[in-house]
Structures are given as structure tokens and as C-alpha cells.
Amino acid sequence: MNFAALHGGRAGFRTAPIFMKGRNMTFEAWLTANGYDAEKLNDKQRAHLTSAWKAETQPAPKAEQEAEPKSESGFDQQMAAIEAENDRIRYIQEATVTACARHVGNPDKTNQFKDLCASAIADKKTDKRAYELAVLRLDRSIGPMVMSPSGQSTIDDTVLEAAVCMSNRLPNLDKQFTDQTLQAAHSRFRRGIGLQELLMVAAERNNGYRGSSRDIRAVCHAAFRNSAGGDIYDMRADAGPSTISVPGILSNVANKFLAETFGYGEQSWRQVARIRSANDFKTMTTYRLTGANIFEKVAPGGEIKHGTLSELSYTNRVDTYGKMLGIDRRDIINDDLGAFASATSELGRGAIDSLNTVFWTEWLTDTSFFPTDKSLANYDDGATDSVLSLAGLENADSIFRLQTKPDGTPLGIMPAVLLVPTGLRITGMTLMNSTLIVGQGASAATVPSNNPWAGAFNLVSSVYLTQAALGGSSTAWYLLADPNNVSAIEVAFLMGQDTPTVETSSFDFDRLGLAMRAYMDFGCSKTEYRAAVKLKGAA
């Protein structure tokens, strides 16, 4: 690739012609041949291209024609051309070294100059002047350089978000922000950033506020760009895109901290439930397994018979759960962003606690889902064969596999998940991980030593299963189908958003501080009872 093509034909030099041009080619035809759109050219571009067109298509002056060498094979002419080319290359290389010396420590920039040098040397049409202009342009361009500005004018929302997260030690910062953003935040706020400083930066940027940081009301009005209240610090008309959105910064930071805390909570429900997306808050209906739609042999005429949907169904509906907290005037005066991070983390814990409570309450409210009269053939309360053990697993597996569809045909779904309360977690781990059976009493010599249940099911444990307030038990356990196949319970999230959302805003008139609210839209519902078996685990 030649120098001109690499750099878009800029820096005062022309791109190579697309095809050989005749001396009588019109200006419009010349533009088309070189890939220009005549209708999109401004006056300056047209004038420049007109000069280039004339130089290429019109005959050279007579004096210039006469100055051309009569013989291209002469020794003097060839040596002169070689010396001129060597001089051109030497100039390009020296200019490149000088430019790179100005960017020591920036390998990205020096590599750009090396590429520029190589392409200029390869393109013999690039003279000293053209290369000088190209070097000047590249020297001033930002390109992919890592910028670490120290002036306030370079601070934007993303840099402020990174500074807040760094000050409050958010884990995995490198996964949240680019290296350039983290470097800029570190350079500008080496000792961290406080809540008061964040508001002051936004107040000055958004409204030119130069007042005291002690006037909290004025600072917040200026920082939050309150254009509706008629305040003296309303947003200026020329603020434009350089303004800083404090609510956006705090909301983004809060969502990062909340997601981190939300993920620390118990996530066992994800391994037990089918997760689906809801488009709105309307009730969703899903039909159960019936066996009525088994395929039938197609007659020679090619007619395929219609199937039917069962009247047996289950429903689910998404609701909104949320909580609001605030950062009061004292936290702002104390310059305490830690209070903000703590409040966000508390909302994250509240969100996962709320989801777990709703989910496991729905699961444990099971008198009709696992009827004790065994009318649905998915419950056992035997004194010994319902206890979590080798025999209990054999009993539960048999109950599960013997279930049928309403038409009496086999269910045909295999158990995949062993769900146990906290007190049975170690027992479950032993049964799932041990490969040998030890200690069979007098019959030990006749019993195989291999454990047939090793690795048979995915072990899932939840502390909520033992909560008496939710209807839990310390002995009951379950076998379930893979929820991605047929689920016994499902969780629906509005628009698939399975983590909470945090929003912040400036204070209201009757509140001195910042308001923060978090909410989550979800719904939980048990679905197919044939996809689970419950064992009481005690007499």
C-alpha cells in the first residue's frame, strides 16, 4: 500500500489515478475517475482539485518540455535520480527519528510513525514537504494514544465514575473500565474523590459555579443542572455536551456496586428454576405436559392430524419490588462517598434477599404441589426410605422415573438435580462424590463396593429450605428434572433484566440530600409437578 493510500490522500499529496487519464479529460470526468463526488465538494476542495486536474491533464509549459532530458539512459541522469532518492529517504528517516524522540514511552505513537515512514519511503511520489505535513498532522492527532490529562477540561462522566469506584475499591475495575479511563482517573484524583468534590466538579462544569462548597443547596442545584426550578444556577444554554450528569454518574456507580453485592447473595435458585423473560406485567400462561400430542403415522395421502393443547396450565406474573434510601446533608458536608457505597451495597443485599424470600416461599408453599395423600405420585414420607441415603436415593429415583403423563404414557424425563437443605449438604456431597461404599455389616462380602450414585445428580443446597417461617424443613429434600428441559418452578424477569436497577436524583424541596432508589421486576411460580419429587426425610 502506498503512502497516499494509507493516509487518505491528505497532507498535500495526491492519490494515484484509478486509470490512465487522457489529456482531454473534463474536470467532472477526472473527479469521477479519482473517486470524488462533485456535488459534495466545497469551494476550497474544488479549487484544490481543479489545480490538480490541470496539472495532470494539461500540457506542460514549453520551457519545461524542453528541460526534459533527451536520454533516460544517461549515466549522469541516473546517478542524479539515485542521489535524489537517497536524499529523500534520508530526510524521511531523520524526520521520523526526531518525531519518535518526542514520544518516548509511548510505543503506540512511535509505531504509528514507523508505519508512516515505511509507507512514505515505498511511495516515491511523497516528497519532503508532503512528509513534513504528514508528520505534523500525526504528531498532533490523538489516535489510539493513551491520554492521561491532568486538566479539568478533560474530565468526563466515565472518568468520574472510575474515580468514584477506585475510591471505594470496587473489585475487578479492569473489567469495568478501559486502561485509558483508569489512568485518567488516577492522574486527576490521585488521593481519591469525595462526594463533595464530585458535586463541585459538576457544579463548575455545568453552570460555572464558583461559590462555596459549604452552600450545599447551591452546589446541588448547580451540579444537578436543575433547569425547571428557576434557580439562579440553572443550566446555561451553552453548556452543551460537555456537561456532567451527576445522577447518571451516581446511578452507574451504584449499579456496579449493587451488581457486585447482589452476586454475593445465595444464587441456588438459578440452578433450580427455569429463567424466562416477560415483555410486560400481564399474566403469562403456559400449558403442562399431557402426552396428547404424540406424533402419529402420516397416511399415504399426506394429511397430518391436528394436536390439542391441554386445559392444564400454570400462570406467572411479574411484579415490581423496590426500596429507597438517601444520602443526607451530613454525608455531603462530611464528603463521605463511603456512605453512598454502603447504601448501594445495602440495596444490593436487600434485592437478593427479596428475590430469595419470594422464590423459596413459592417453592415451600407446596401442599397442593406435593400432596401428602400422594395423589400426584411425587411425594414420599416413609420412615426410612425417605431419608437421604443410598436407599433413599434409590426410592426417590424410582418414584421420579415411574411418573406418567395424563394419558398414562411414561413421562420420559430423567432427574438431574438433588436439592437439599443446609443440614444435608455434607451427606449429599458424600453420596454424589464418593465412588466406594464402605461398611455393609455382615453382608459386606456380597455387596458391590462401587457407589452407583456418584456424580448422578447436580447437588444444590439452600439455607432457605430450613426456614420454618417460610414453611421449610431441615430433613426434606428433592429430586428435580433439569430446569432447561422441564422445570418445576420458574422465575420471570421483565425484559430479561435479572439484576436490580439503581437510580439517583437530587433532593426534593423537603429533603436535604440525595435520593437513591433500587427496584427489580420479577415473578416466581411453580410449574410442572411431574418435574420434581419430594422426600420428607423423617417419620
N, C-alpha and C positions, 0 to 999 in steps of 0.2 A: 504494500500500500504506500503511495507516495505521500509526501509531506502535506500537500494541499488537501488531498482527500481526507487524511487523518484529522485535519483541523478545520474542516468545513469550508475551505476556500477563503478563510479570513486572513487577517494580518497583512493585507495589501498585495496578496499574490493570487493568481487565477488558477482555477481548477483546469485539469486537462480537458480538451474538447472531446465531446462524445463521438463525433465522426469528422472526417475531413471536410472543411468548410470551403466553399468557392469564394472567389474574390467578389462576386456579385450578390452574395447572400444579403438579404434585407436584415434590418435590426431585429424585427419580430421573429424571423426565422432563426436568427442566431440565438436569441433568448430561448426559444423552444428547444433548439439543439443542445443547449447547455443546461436544460432543466429548470429554467426560470419561468415564473408566471408573470407576464407583463402587467396584468391587471392588479397584482398585489405589490408592485414596486412603488416606493415613494419617490419624490423628486430627487433626493440625494442619491438613492440607489440607481435610479435611471441614468443620472448624469455620469456616475462612475462606470456603469456598464456600457454606456454609449462610447466612452473613451476606449474601453477595452475592445469593443466591437470594431471601431475604426482602426485600432492598431493591428487587428488580426485580418481584417478583410480588405483594407485599402492599400494600394501600392506604396512602398516605402519611398521617401524623397530620393530624387536623382542622385544627390550627393552621397546619400547613404548607400545607394545601389553601387555607385562607383567605388565606394570604400571597401566593398566586399572583396575578399581575396580571390584572385583568379584561379588559384590552385589549392585544393584542400589537402593535397598530399605533401606540401612543402614542409621541410623539417622545422623551420622557424615557427610556422603557424602551429604545428602540432605541439611543439615544446611550450609555446606560449599558452596554449589551451590547458596543457597539463599543469603548468605552474599556476595558472589562474584557479584551476580546480583545487589544487593543493592549498592555495591561499584561502579559498572559500571554506574548505573543510577545517583548516587550522583555526579560522575565525569562529566557526560554529562550535568547535570543541572547547576553545578557550572561553567563549561566552557561556557555554554550558557549565564548565567548572566554576566560573565566577558566580553563576546563579545558584548552583548547588551549595556553594560555600555559605550563602545567605540562609540556608535551610538545614544546617547541620542538626541532627537529632530528629529530623522529620523524614524518615525513609520513604513515605508515600510521595512526598513532594519531589524528592530527588529522583525517584524512579520515573516520575512524570517528565522531568527534564531529560533524563536519559532516553526515554522513548521519543521525545521531541527531537533530540539531537540525531538519533538514528534515522528517523523519517526525513529530516531535513537534508542529511548527507545523501540519502538514497535518491531524493528528488533534486536533480541538478538544476531545476528551474528556481530553486529557493536561493536568493541572493542574500548578502549580508543584511541589507535593510529589512527584508522580509523576516529574517530570523530574529533580528533585534526586536521587531514589533511583537513577534510571537512569544519571545521570552518575557517581554514586558507584560504582555497580557496574562500569561500563565503565572508569572510572579505575583500578580495582583489578584488572581482568581482564588476563590475558596476551594473549589474542587472537593476531593474527598479528604482534605486535611482535617486533623483533629484539632479543633479550636478550643482553647482554654482561656476565654476572655475574662478580664477582671472588671470591666466597666459595667455599671448597672444597666446600660442600654442593651446589653446582650442577654439579659435575664428574661426568660420566658416562663410560661406555666410549667413546662416539663422540667426545667432546671429547678424551679422552686419545689415541685413535687419530690424530685430526687433529694433535694436538701432536707426536706422535712422527714422523708423516710430514712435518710442517713442519720439524722439527729436522734431518731427514735429506734435505730438499729433494727430495721425491717430485714428479716432473713432473705437470702437469695436476691440481693439487689441487682446482681448482674443479669438476672433473668427478667427483671422488670424495666431496666433502662439500658440504653446504649453506653458504650465506654465514653463517648464524647460528652454525653449528658452528665454522667457521674463525675467526669473530670472537671466540667464547668461548675458543677455544684460544689465540688471540693475546693476549687480555686476561689470561688466567690464567697463561700461560707465555711472557711477552714475550721472555725470553732463551733460549727453548727448554727442552726437558725431557730429562733424562738417565735412564738405566736405573735408577739408584739412586733417583731422585726418583719415578719411576713405581711402583716397588715400595713405597716408603714411603707414597705416597698410598693405594695399595690396601691396605696393611697396616693403616693407621689407619682407613680406611673399613670394611674388612671385619671387623676384630677389635679395634678400639680400641687398636692398638699404639702405644705412646709411647716405646718403647725406643730404643736407639742404632742408627743406620744401619750401624755397624761390625759389629754382630752379624748377619752375612749369613744364617746359618741361621734365626735367629728371624724376621728380616724376610721371608724367602721363605716360611716356614711360615704366617705371618700373611697375607701378600699372596695366597698361592695357596689360602687357605681349606681347609687340609688337615684335613678333619673325620674322616678314617679312622684317623689315626695316634695319636690320644690325646695330641697335643701340647698344651702349655699355651695355645697361641694358636689353638686350634681355633675354627671359626666360631661366633659366638654365635647362639643360637636366634632372636633378634630382628633379625638382620641384614637379612633380607627382601630386597626387590628393589633396594634402594639399593646393594647390594654391587657391587664392581668385579671383573670377570673378567680377571685378568692373562693367562691362557692365551688367552682369546678376543681380547683387545686385540692381543697379540703375533702371534697367528695371522692376524688380519685385516690387520694392517700388513704382515706378512711376505708374505701373498698378493698385496697390492698391489704391493710391490716386486718380488716374483718374477714376476708377470704382466708388469710393465714390462720386466724384463730378458729374460724368455722371448720377448717380442715383438721384441727387438733381434736375436735369432739369425736365421739363414737360414730363410726360410719358403717356399722354392721348392717344397717337397713339396705345399703346398696347391694349387698350380696344375697339378700333375701327377696327383694322386691323387683318387680318389673318397673322400669322408669320410662314414662311416656310424656309427651308434650301436649299441652292443651292450648287451643287457639283463643279461648275466651273463658268466661266464668259459667257457661252453661253446663248443665248436667250431661255427662257423656255416658252412653250405653254400649256395652259390649256383650256379645252372646256367648253362652257357655258351650262346652263340648257336648255333643249329643250322639254322634255316630250316624245321624240320619243322612249325611251327605257322602256316604261311601260310594266310590265310583262303581258304575255298572257297565257291563259289557255293551258296546255300541252295536246295534243291529246293522245288517248289511245296508240298509237304507241311509245310514249315517246320522240318524236322529239321536241327539243326546238329551236325556231327560233332565228336567229341572230339579234342583235341590230346594230345600226349605231351611229357613232359619228357625231356630228353636225359640219358644216363648221364654225359656230360661235365660236370664241375663243378669248382669250386675251393673251398677252405676258408680260413677265417681264425679266429683265436682271440686274445682279449685276455689279456695278462699284466700283472703289476704290476712297475714299475721304480721304484726309490726310493733315497734316501740320507739319512743322519742326520748332523747337525752339532750342536755345542754351544757355548754361551757360558759360559765357565768363571768361577770365583770372582773372578779377577783383573779381568775385564771389568766385573763388578758393582761391585767396590770402586773401580775407576777411573771408574765412572759413564759407561761407554762404550756408548752406543746405536749409535754408528757401527759397532762390531763386529757388532752384531745386523743392521744393514742390509747390511753387507758379506757376512755369512754367507748372508743371504737372497738377495742378488744372485748369489752363487756357486752356490747351489742352482738358481736360475733358469737360469743358463748351463749347468749340468750337465744340467738337464732337456731343454733344446732340443738340446744336443749328443747326448744319448742318443737322442732321437727321430730326429734326422737320421742318426745312425750306423745304427740299426736299419732305418730306411726305405731308405736308399741301399744298405746291404748286401744287403737283399732284392732291390732293383732290379738291382744289378750281378751278383748270382748268377744268371746268365741263360743258361747253356749249354743248358738244355732249353727256355727260353722263346724264345731267338733261336738256334736250332741252326745251326752253321756249315755243315752239309750242305744248308741251305736247304729242308729238308723241310716247314717251316711257311710258306714263302714270305714271310717277314717280315725277311730279313737279306740284306745285300749287302756284299761285300768287294772290289769292283773297285778297281784301282789308281788310276783317275781318276774314274770315275763315282760313287764313294762318298765323295769328298772334298766338304766343304761348299762349294758353289759354285753358279752358275746351273745347270750341267749336273747337279750332284749333287742339287739340289733337284728338278729335273725327274725324275730317276731315282727318288728316294725317293717323290715324289708318285705316280708311275705304279705303283710296287710296292704302295703302300698301297691305291690305288683298285681295283687288279685282284684284291684278295683276295676269296675266296668263302667262303660258309658250307659246312658239311659236305655239304649236299645239292647243292652245285655252283652255287647261285644267288649273284648278286652280294652282297657284304657290305652295300653301300649306305650306308657311313659315311664321312664326309669327314675328312681330317686337319685339326687345329686348333691343335696346339701343336708348336713347334720347340724341342726340348730339347738344349742344348749345354753342354759343359764350359767352364770359365772362359777357357781359351785361345782358344776360338772365339766368344766373346761379341761382340767387335767385328765379326767377319766376319758373324755372324748379324744384328747391328744394321744393318750396311751393306746386307745383302740385303733385310731387312724394311722399311727406311726409305727407301732410295734409289729415286727414281722414274725415273731415267735410266740407261742403260747407256753407258759411255764406254770407248773403246779396243778395237775389234774387229779390229784388224790390217788386212790387205789387203781383207777382205770388209766393212769398216765401212760402205761405201756401200749395201750390200744388206741390212744387219741393222737391224731396228727399234730405235729408241733408248729405248723405254719398258721399264721393268723389270716383268715380269709377276708377280713375287713380292712386290712392295711391299705390305706390310700383309696378306699372305696368311695368316700364322700368328702366334700369340701366342708371342713369344720368351721362353724361360725358361732361366736359367743356374744351375748349381750347382757350387760348389767341390768337392763330394764326388765328382763324376763323374771327377775326375782322381786320386783317392786309390788308389794301387796296392795298399795294404793291404786295401782293400775290393773289389778287382778292377776298378778304374776304368781309364780310358784318356784320354789328352789329345787324341785325334783322333776318337773315336767320337761320334756324335750320333744323334738320334732324331726321328721324326715320330710324334705321338700324336693320337688322337681326343680330343674334348672329354671330360674325365672325368665330366662330368654326363650325358653321353649313354651312352657305353660306356667303361669305364675299363680301363687296362692294369694298374693297381695300386690298391689301396685301403688306407686306414687306418681302423681301427675304434677308437672310444673308448668306454669304459664309461660308460653313461648320457649319452653325448654330451659329456662333460667333456673338452675338447681343450686344457686348460691344467693344469699341475700344482697340487697342493694342499699347503699347508704347515700343520703342526700344531706347537704348542709345549706344553711341560709343565714342571712344577717338577722339580728334580733328584731322582734316586733316592738311596738311602742311601749308595751307594758313589760318588756323583758330586757334586762341588761346583760347581754351576752350573745352567744351564737347557738343556734338551734341545730340539732342533728337528729335525723330520723332514719330508721332502717326498717325494711319490710321485705316480705317474701311471700310469693303466691304459690300455694301447693294444696294438694288434696290427697288423702290416703283412703283406700278401700280394699277390703278383702275381695277376692275374685273367684277362682275355681277351687272348690273344696276338695276335689279329687287330686289336686296338686300337692297335698300335704297330709301327713299322718301325725297325730299327737299321741304321745305315751305319757300317762300320768306319772309314772316313776315311783309310786308308793302305794301301799294298800289303802 
